[in-house]
């Protein structure tokens, strides 16, 4: 179980405030704040893995969230044509390509004619020249990391600090059980019991988040 190291949401306060000032209607700011908090990781991380620098990835993030706001506002009065996750991927991909067009020295990517056009085989080579990976695969990997990170944030508020610490060391950091027992002064049974308790809550939060997409 690997969680992305992209910084805490608090570190994005300035970016979020700048974005929220551009959103309309302002009366629904709470909803758009939730939209940003829930999806910033996957959009930003995908943009970085597809060759953009930090500033470019932040621009993709802002443009994609703005597009999502308009999309969700418009979709309130009509049936959805595609799942929100699919729509968000296509829109993120579109804005990534727009950014990459400003840097012609990057390896060209096959481009869709519009944000809505599906693509099953878009590929990109990593900056290090490694094997090509499908853009959809990059998105799916980052989506799962983002989902896990969001669930863990909820879990921390619902379990004891001691239980979460043991879960973190055993499952997330993958410390040997003997090291945890010695370091925390606990018994093996306590560590495994904490893992069991936190895992139940974690899975519950994953299901809860998935059931509420889009926000």
N, C-alpha and C positions, 0 to 999 in steps of 0.2 A: 504494500500500500504506500504509494509515493505521492506526497503533497507538493504542489508547486511553490517555489520560493519567489513570489512576485511582490512581496511587501504586504503590509496590512492595509485594509481599506482606508484607515485614517491618514495614510501617507498620500492618498489621492484626494484629499479634501479640496485643495485649490482647483484641481482639474474638475472635480464634480461641481463645485460652486460656479466655475466659469461656464460649464455646460448647462447647469440648471437655469442660469440667467438667460440662456438662449431658447429655453423650452417654453412652449405655449400649449394650453393655457396655464398660467401660473397657479391657478386654483388647484391644479392636480399635481403639484410639485411632489407630494408624498409618493405618488405612484411612480413618477419618473426617477425619484431618488432610489426607490426599490429596484427599478429596472437597471439602473447603473450599478448598484451594489451587487446585484445578482449576476450580471453578465460581463462586467469589466475584465475579469481575469481571462476568460476564454477568448474574447475579442483581442485584447492586448497581446496575450501570449501567442496566439495564432499569427498575428501580424509580425511579431518579432521573428518567429520561426520561418516565416515566408520572406525573410530578407530585409525587413525594415529596421531602421534605427529607432531609438526611444522616442524622439520627437515625432517621427512619422507614424509610429504605432499609436501614439496618443492622439494624433489627428484622425487616424482610422477609427479609434475608439469613439471619439466625439461625433464624427460624422455618422457612424453606424448607430449610435444611440439616438441621435436626432432622427435618423430615418426610421428607427423602431418606434419612436414616439408617434411620428406621423402615421405609420402603418397601423399601430394599435388603435389610434384615434379613429382612423378611417374604417377599420375593420369592425368597429362597434356596431355599424349599421349594415354590415354585409357578412355573408358566410365566409369563413376562411377557405382559401383554395389549397394551401399547403400548411403543414404543421409549422408552428412558430420557430422551432429549432432549425428546420430546413431553410425557412425564409431568412433567419438571422445569419446562417452560414453563407448563403448566396450574397447577401448584402455586405457582409464582412469581406468576402472574396472580391466583390466589385470595388470596394473602397481601397483594398490592398493593391489591386491592379492599377487603380487611378494614381496611387502614390508611386508605384513602381514605374509608371510611364514618365515620371519626372526624373528618373535615374536610368537613362538608356544603357548605361554600362552593365547593369544587372542582367543576369540570364533571362531572356524573354519567357513569358508564360503564355500559354494558350488563353485567349480571352473570350468570354461570353459576349454576346451582342447586347445584353441587358442584365441587370441584377437578378431577373427572374429566370433566366435561362439555366436549366440544369446542366451539370457536367459530371460525367462519371470517370473521366480519365485525365483531369488536369494534373500536371506534375511540376515539380520544382526541384532543382538541385540545391543542396545546402551550401552555405558559404564556404565550407571546408572541402567542397567537391566530393562529398560522399554520395552514396547511391540515392537516386531519386525516390521521393515518397509522394504518395497521392495527397493532394490538398485536403481531400475529405478525411483522410487518415489523420492528418495533423489536427484538423478541427475536432474530430471525435476524441482523440487523445486529450486535447486541452479541455474539451467539454467535460470529460469524466474527471479530470483533475479539479476543475472548477467546482463541479458538483460535490466532490469529496471534501474540498476545502470549506464550502458553504455548510455542509452537514456537520463537519467537525466544530465549526464556530458555534453552532447550535448545541452540539453535544456538551461542550465545555460548560455551558450554563445549566445543564441538567444532570450532571453527575458530580460526585465529590472531587475536589482537586487531587486527592490521593489516588482515587481510582483512575482519573484521567492521566496522571503522571505515570502510573504503572502501564497503562494501555499505550501511552505515547512511547515509552522506552521499549516495550516488548514488540508492539506491532508496527509503529511508524519508524522508530529509529533502529529496530531490530537488534537490540542489545541481547547478549546471551542471558538466559534466565539467572545463571549464577551471579553475574555482575549486578543485576537488578536486586537480587536478594541481599547481596553484600552491601551494596551502595545505599539501599533504603532501609535496611534492617527489618525486612519483612520475610514471611514464609512463602515458599513456592505456591502453595495453595491460594494465598491472598492475591498473588500476581495473576494467576489463571482465572480466579473468580472475578477480579477487576476487568480482565479482558472480556470475559463472558458478559458482564453487566454492560460495559460500554459498547460492545459490539451490538447488542440488542437495541440500544438507544440509537446508535449510529445508523443501523439499517432502517429503523423507523423514520429517522430524519431524512434519509435518502428518499424514501417513498413519499414523504410529505412534500419535499421540494419538487420532485418529479410530477406530483399531482397538481401543482399550482403553476405550471408553465403555460403561457407566459404569466408574469406577475399581474 
